[in-house]
Amino acid sequence: MDAVGAAGAAAVAGVLLAGFVAGMASGLLGVGGGVLFVPALALLLGLAPIEAVGTSLLAVVPTAAVGAARQRRYGNLRLGEGLALGVLSLAGVLLGTELAHRVPERALSSVFALLMLYVAFRLARRALGRE
């Protein structure tokens, strides 16, 4: 296998590992797969931010469906609230995808990075009992 093929195989292996880790995080913590899928697709496969977002939206569907079904078996699913959240998010995703095509990719990447930093900061404060 040449260097390009080896690099491609390593990138695909990294994405597969990211998919597994995202699934675990989703089931364990309720973390949206997109939080992990988007950076993995962009960094490991070199996808443009808009492509990483679009691909992660598809990847989240089976993860969310299986996770919700499993949580339902444990009695942890609030069906009404979950469906309301999902239905109401449809308008947001329509607007968000439209905006994503109008905003420069660098701005999208920057906003996503800032969002991840903010989320990490809030989670760390909560874990340390400071919130």
Backbone torsions as a table, in degrees:
resi	resn	phi	psi	omega
1	MET	NA	129.9	179.8
2	ASP	-76.6	173.2	-175.9
3	ALA	-61.8	-38.5	179.5
4	VAL	-66.2	-43.6	178.5
5	GLY	-64.5	-39.8	178.7
6	ALA	-65.6	-40.8	178.7
7	ALA	-64.8	-41.5	178.2
8	GLY	-64.0	-41.9	178.8
9	ALA	-64.8	-39.7	178.7
10	ALA	-65.4	-39.1	178.7
11	ALA	-64.5	-43.9	178.9
12	VAL	-63.8	-42.2	177.7
13	ALA	-61.2	-39.6	178.2
14	GLY	-63.6	-40.7	178.7
15	VAL	-66.6	-40.9	177.6
16	LEU	-62.2	-42.6	177.0
17	LEU	-63.7	-42.0	178.2
18	ALA	-61.9	-38.6	177.3
19	GLY	-61.6	-43.6	178.5
20	PHE	-64.1	-46.7	-179.7
21	VAL	-63.7	-40.4	178.7
22	ALA	-63.7	-40.4	176.8
23	GLY	-62.6	-43.6	177.8
24	MET	-62.2	-46.7	-179.3
25	ALA	-63.4	-37.7	179.6
26	SER	-65.3	-46.2	-179.9
27	GLY	-69.6	-36.0	-176.3
28	LEU	-82.0	-43.5	-171.8
29	LEU	-115.8	-8.9	-176.2
30	GLY	75.5	14.2	179.2
31	VAL	-68.5	131.0	177.5
32	GLY	-63.2	135.0	-179.1
33	GLY	-57.7	-31.1	-179.5
34	GLY	-60.8	-28.4	178.9
35	VAL	-61.9	-34.3	178.7
36	LEU	-98.7	-34.2	-177.6
37	PHE	-65.6	-44.4	-175.4
38	VAL	-60.6	-51.8	178.3
39	PRO	-63.0	-38.7	-179.4
40	ALA	-63.2	-45.2	179.9
41	LEU	-66.0	-38.6	-179.5
42	ALA	-72.6	-46.5	-175.1
43	LEU	-79.6	-38.7	-175.6
44	LEU	-87.4	-37.1	-178.7
45	LEU	-104.0	-7.4	178.6
46	GLY	73.8	21.0	178.3
47	LEU	-67.4	146.8	172.8
48	ALA	-65.7	152.8	-178.4
49	PRO	-51.7	-43.4	-178.5
50	ILE	-64.7	-36.2	177.5
51	GLU	-70.4	-39.3	178.7
52	ALA	-63.4	-40.9	178.7
53	VAL	-64.7	-49.3	-179.4
54	GLY	-60.2	-43.1	-179.6
55	THR	-67.0	-39.6	-179.2
56	SER	-67.9	-31.8	177.8
57	LEU	-60.5	-39.5	177.4
58	LEU	-69.9	-41.6	-177.3
59	ALA	-65.3	-28.7	-177.6
60	VAL	-70.9	-27.5	-174.6
61	VAL	-57.0	-56.5	-179.5
62	PRO	-66.5	-34.4	178.9
63	THR	-61.3	-47.4	-178.8
64	ALA	-66.7	-40.8	-178.2
65	ALA	-64.2	-46.9	-179.6
66	VAL	-67.5	-42.8	179.1
67	GLY	-61.9	-43.0	179.2
68	ALA	-64.8	-41.4	179.0
69	ALA	-62.3	-42.6	179.2
70	ARG	-66.9	-42.2	179.6
71	GLN	-65.9	-32.5	177.1
72	ARG	-62.2	-40.2	178.8
73	ARG	-61.3	-29.2	179.0
74	TYR	-89.8	-1.0	179.2
75	GLY	81.0	19.6	-176.3
76	ASN	-102.3	8.9	-176.0
77	LEU	-102.8	125.2	174.1
78	ARG	-99.9	90.6	-170.0
79	LEU	-57.3	-48.3	-178.3
80	GLY	-59.8	-48.6	-179.5
81	GLU	-64.9	-41.4	179.6
82	GLY	-64.0	-43.4	178.5
83	LEU	-67.2	-39.8	178.0
84	ALA	-62.5	-44.3	178.2
85	LEU	-60.4	-45.0	180.0
86	GLY	-63.8	-44.8	-178.7
87	VAL	-66.3	-44.3	-179.9
88	LEU	-66.8	-27.7	179.8
89	SER	-73.7	-14.7	179.5
90	LEU	-60.6	-42.9	177.7
91	ALA	-64.2	-39.4	179.1
92	GLY	-64.6	-40.4	-179.4
93	VAL	-70.5	-32.7	176.0
94	LEU	-64.1	-45.6	178.1
95	LEU	-67.0	-43.6	-178.5
96	GLY	-62.3	-41.6	179.2
97	THR	-68.3	-34.7	177.1
98	GLU	-65.4	-45.0	178.5
99	LEU	-63.4	-38.3	-178.5
100	ALA	-59.6	-28.4	179.2
101	HIS	-85.2	-9.3	-178.4
102	ARG	-106.4	-17.4	-176.6
103	VAL	-96.0	139.5	177.6
104	PRO	-59.5	144.8	-177.0
105	GLU	-58.4	-37.2	179.7
106	ARG	-61.4	-39.6	177.7
107	ALA	-65.5	-41.6	177.4
108	LEU	-59.7	-46.9	179.5
109	SER	-61.2	-41.8	-179.4
110	SER	-65.7	-44.5	178.6
111	VAL	-63.0	-41.9	178.9
112	PHE	-63.0	-43.8	179.4
113	ALA	-62.3	-43.2	178.0
114	LEU	-63.7	-39.3	177.3
115	LEU	-62.0	-43.7	179.5
116	MET	-63.3	-40.0	177.2
117	LEU	-63.9	-43.0	179.0
118	TYR	-62.3	-46.0	179.7
119	VAL	-62.4	-44.3	179.1
120	ALA	-60.8	-42.9	178.9
121	PHE	-61.1	-47.3	-179.4
122	ARG	-64.8	-41.4	179.2
123	LEU	-65.5	-40.1	178.6
124	ALA	-63.9	-43.3	177.9
125	ARG	-61.0	-42.3	-179.5
126	ARG	-65.4	-43.6	-179.2
127	ALA	-63.7	-32.4	179.9
128	LEU	-86.9	0.9	177.9
129	GLY	73.7	26.2	-178.6
130	ARG	-104.7	13.2	179.1
131	GLU	-132.1	NA	NA
